[in-house]
Amino acid sequence: MTIPALELNDGNSIPQLGYGVFKVPPAETERAVSEALEIGYRHIDTAAIYGNEEGVGAAIAASGIARDELFITTKLWNDRHHDEEPRAAIGESLDKLGLEKVDLYLVHWPTPAKDDYVHAFAKIVELREAGLTRSVGVSNFLVPHLERVVAETGVVPAVNQIELHPAYQQRDVVAWADEHGIRIEAWGPLGQGKYDLFGTPAVAEAAAAHGVTPAQAVLRWHLQKGIIVFPKSVRAERLRENLDVFGFTLTDAEIAAIDALDPLDGSGRVGAHPDDVN
Ligand code: NAD
């Protein structure tokens, strides 16, 4: 099984499909990540706020997999944007992960009311220069946040990790990112199970046509649109299912039918609005 890699705007490459560990309980994380690595996942998405970086690190250490075969992302939490806090925060994350550097470090939310995200991003660019992360990016940034970061630091983030699934496609953010060479990572790629995505005719029919599950059809939709995904599950059979998405191709008509699931008014959002997280 070869997971395709996408090139980032800094020349590094990222496996297009990985395993995200939001809400994986700390005590279960080492087992779940070990299972994922054994199944073939090589890209793990965690965050300081998830409280499970130690478990990710323990699984990496136990795996025996060469460091350069793994792609590890973690994120700077909202209360560590100011002053030199990003340097302290990445140090703590690296200790917990048992790594000398991560592959991708993200500003987790813009927290616009605090107006410190440009500073936070500038600081993580310094962390890249110091060799503590190979790539730098942002998460939950809307177009005005991206515009300011690029204009004021002169650095284009390698990725923007945003809520994105068929009912909430954030087309304005995706278009801006495409124009500027920023890769989009989808969080909640399956809608976090919070609405009946799998029961929609567009998804159910595409799944039936290819003899795959609705989750596989949705993941395939993301992949064919060039989006990076890391669906979360703690069940081995679902981890396998979510990785087994490279043996079929959705037709243009099937992609268009799933595209049409977003009514364009933002009502399909299942998570917090970035302007409201501060
Ligand atoms: P998701 O869309 O991946 O949904 C996860 C849920 O979908 C699981 O709890 C499980 O119940 C279900 N599921 C998974 N595989 C399935 C399958 N094959 N069939 C049926 N149901 C299945 O949502 P998520 O976990 O929130 O998002 C993925 C990752 O994105 C997270 O683990 C985390 O790494 C990241 N994330 C980032 C942010 C951010 O603010 N940057 C926010 C949320 C999540």
Residues whose N, C-alpha, C, O or C-beta is under 5 A from the ligand:
A	BS01	NAD	G20 V21 F22 D45 H108 S139 Q161 A186 W187 G188 P189 L190 G191 Q192 G193 A215 F230 P231 K232 S233 R238 E241
